């Protein structure tokens, strides 16, 4: 088929793709909280993120198109466990639909989720990824933290007591990550890739995470643009 | 035993939907971040690490805004019609109709009917950049 003929049909393709497309959206805020036992007592820190769910239906000609998705914006939790030693709970936060309505049809329960004002204690498999830095000013000193063995990272007597998720009206947390990780806004990697490692066989932990695991991509871009 | 070129390329064209942001399936639980992951093997092909190709935070943001996603593979032996060592790039097609903060920009707006130019930030230009990062053999 000639290109000119295809181009003449383009508006029809567009009409078919968009006709009958319906989208429902829901939004909410959720707060994730870490509670850590330390020799100085229990320490807690949390982060509120803004989340949105979208359900797209009715598109007749594009079976590969997404039909349901959830996305959140905000930042990681920052908890100062001992003086100058920080524990971070990375983005994304756990999917609230999975936490509050496990196993249920997402499109049917999201309407109930946004009206909840409830807190749940997370199961172990729902925990976010936890990291710390040997030197807070050196991104390449990032280390994974085992949620079952915080003492290995922070010393004796430090233990993850619980992680909770709450649906809330609280405002989105801003600025706490950047206050501790001053370099995050201008970083394109946490640990740069090895230019000789074509297949990623020798990836170290720091190469598996990105700055947008600490602050959502949209906010990072604003920070970066302000810094330029 | 060799696999036909057409079948092999069809497998890779589907594979790219199951890795990276907005992946269609998961291997680590319901909230899997990157589907099947962005390194490893599938059949006779090895994935080239996107970090090795220079995809950094800025590029990933631009990709998601344009609803663009691609992976590069190095083909091994056993694929009829494709020499071992050939690089194959697989791009996602239309998987986002409307602009959406959750799964990225609209393919209809950013991809359909748009040709690549060096400064065009839309999908086809990202495709060109992925190919130029490493010398690509056309298949």
Interface residues (C-beta under 8 A of the other chain):
Chain A: X7 X10 X13 X14 X17 X18 X21 X23 X52 X53 X54 X56 X59 X62 X64 X65 X66 X69 X70 X71 X73 X92 X94 X95 X98 X125 X187 X188 X189 X193 X194 X195 X197 X198 X199 X200 X201 X203 X207 X210 X211 X212 X217 X218 X220 X221 X224
Chain B: X17 X22 X29 X30 X31 X33 X38 X39 X46 X47 X48 X49 X51 X52 X56 X57 X58 X60 X61 X64 X74 X93 X94 X95 X96 X97 X98 X100 X101 X102 X103 X108 X112 X113
